[in-house]
């Protein structure tokens, strides 16, 4: 019989491993993903989740003024509501990724539910823009059983982040502080141009932080590129 203390230790270790598998940014256990690019080049990737929204155009204007490119991980339901905004993102030369259809947490979900969420988002984005994404960002940064197969079958590579701005709850100063602490070659910054599937979201903190972040990046010699450009691949591998 396993001693009680040893059993508790084993359970604790198993729980820690599972938590890392689900949320660890570098974990590959439940699905393949990237979370940073090469550190030896002065490039970073700005990414925006939960769009498109009525506020996305303000982000696009800011990026256009600064000649910066970004990757937008869009929710299929939002794309269906605002297909013209999704087309606007693609038309401006930015990259569009899949961020599920309805923005559910994927953990503790059936594999078919996960597959349907990704597939419906692929369809919505493809219908709106004429091109299906090759990148996927899991909602809440959580992976689960069945995601690996869904990504493989739909031709998607997962993308996590090196720094998340927490721009849904911090003010612009707080967001900027988090982002500047993460400036380094190959960084992937996670921000939001929407708030899940909310209509007319307030993204003023995001805009404030990004407006000040871009000049800081430029002053340090960093170029802002898409995730696919950052990891030096036009077409990402699907493990």
N, C-alpha and C positions, 0 to 999 in steps of 0.2 A: 504494500500500500504506500502511496506517495504521501509524505508528511504534509500536514496542512500548510505550513509555511512555504514549502517548496511548490505545492499546488497553486497557492496564491501568487507566488512569484512567476510561475509559468503563465498563469492567466493574465497577469499584468503585462508580461512581455508580449504575449499574443495580442493583447489589446493595443499596445503601443505600435506593434508592427502593422496592425490593421488600420489604425488611425493614420499612420504614415502612408500606407498604400492608397488610402482614400484621398488624403489632402496634401501629402508631401509633394512639393513642387517638382522635385527631381525623380519622383517615384515612377517606375515603369511597370509595376506589378499588375495593375488592372487595365491599363491601356498605355500605348506609347505616347510620349509627349516631349516637347522641348520647353525650356524655361529661360533660356538665354542663348545669345549668339556668341561668336568668337570674341574673346577678350582682347585680341591684338589689333583690332581695327576701331577707329573712332566713329562708330555707328551705334545708334540706339533705335528702338522701335517704340513708338507711341501706339497704344491700343485702346480702343473704346468699346465697352460692352453695353448691351441692353437696348441699343437703338434698332431701327431708326426712330427718332422722335421729332416732335416739333422744334426741339432745341438743337438738333443735329446741324442745321444750316449755320448756326453761329460758330460751331467748331470748325466747319468747313471753311468759313470765311477767314477765321484766324489762321488755319493751316495754309490757306492759299496766299495770304499776305506774307507769310514767312517762307514760302516755297518748301513746306514740310510735307512729307507723305506719312500716312498712318494706315493701320489696319483696324477695321470696324467689325466686331463680332455681333451679328444681328440676330434678333429673335424673329422667327417666322411670323408670329402673330402680328408683331409690329410692322413687318414688311408688308403683310397683307393690308394693314390699315393705312400705311404710308408708302406705297410702292414708288411714287415719284421721288421721295427722299432717298430711298435705297438706290435708285438709278442715279440720283445726283451724286451720291458718294462714289459710285463706280465711275461715273463720267468725269469726276475730278481727278481720277488717277489713283484713287486709294484702293486698298485691298479689302475684300469682304470675306469674313469668316462666319461659320455657323455657331450659334449660341443657344441651340434648341428652339423648339417652336413656341412653348408657353412659359419658359423660364422656371421649370420645377427643379427641386433638388433631386438628383439622380440616385442618391444612396438609398438603399432598401427598396429599390424599384425592380420590377420584373424586367429581364432582358428585352422582351418585346416592347415594353413601354419605352425603354431607352431608345431602341431602334426606331420606333415610330416618331419620337420627339426629334431625332436628328434627321430622319427622312423627310418629315413634313417641313422642317426648316429648309432643307436642301431644295425641295420643290418650290417653296415660296420665293426664296432668293433667286433661284433659276428663272422662274417665271417673270420676276420683276426686272432682273438685270440681264438675262440672257446667258448667264454663266453660273455654274454651281461652285460653291466654295471647295477648297482643298484643305482648309484649316478649321479646327473646332476648338472652342474653349468651353470647358464644362462649367455650368452654373455653380456659383459658390465655391468654385475650385475643387469640386468633389467628383471623384470617379467611382464606378461600381462595377460589379460583375455584369458582363454583357456588353460593356462599352467597347472593349477591344474588338469584338466581332463586328459591332455596328460601325466603328470607325473604318475597319478594314473593308467591309462590304460597300461602304459609301465613299471610299477613297479619301478619308479624312485623317489628318495628323493633329493630335492634341497640342494645344499651346497653353502653357501656364504663364508665369511671370517671375521676374526677379524682384520687382517692387510693386506693391499695390498702394494706390493713393488714398484709399478709404474716403473717396470724395463724396460718398453718399451721406457721410455723417460728420466730417470735419469741415472747417471753414477753409478758405483759400490759403491762408498762412499755414495751417496744419497740413494740408495736402502738399503744398510746395516743400515744406520741411522734409516730409517723407520721400518725395521724389528726388530732391537734391542729394539726400544721403545715399541714394542708389545710383547716382551717375557713375557709370564706368562703361568701358567698351563691351558691347554685346548685351546691354541692359534691355529688358522688355518691361515697359511700364504699363500697368493696368489702371485704366480710368473708365469713366462711363459717360456716354452721351444720352443715356436714358436711365430710367429707374424701373427695372423689370418691365412690366407691360403697362405702366402708368401713362396716361395721356398728359401732355403738356408739363413734363417734369421740370423742376427747378434745378438747373445744372450750373448755377452761378459760381459755386465754389470750384467746379472743374474748370470753367472758363478763366477764372481769376488765376488759378494755379498754372494752367498751361500757357496763358498769356505771358507770365513771368518766367516760366521754365524755359521756353524756347530760346530767348536771348541768352540765358545762362549756358545752354547747351552749345549754341553757336560760338559764344565767346571762348569756350573750351575746345572748339574745333570739332564738335560732333555733328554728324549728318543724321537726319531723321528719315528712316527708310521703313518700308513695310517689313513684316515678319519674314516673308519669303526671301526678300533681299538680304535681311540681316543674317539669316542662316545660310546664305549663298546658294540657294536652290530655287529654281523656277518651279520645279515640281517636287514636292516633298515625298520622302519614302513612306510607305504604309506597311508597318510591321505587323 
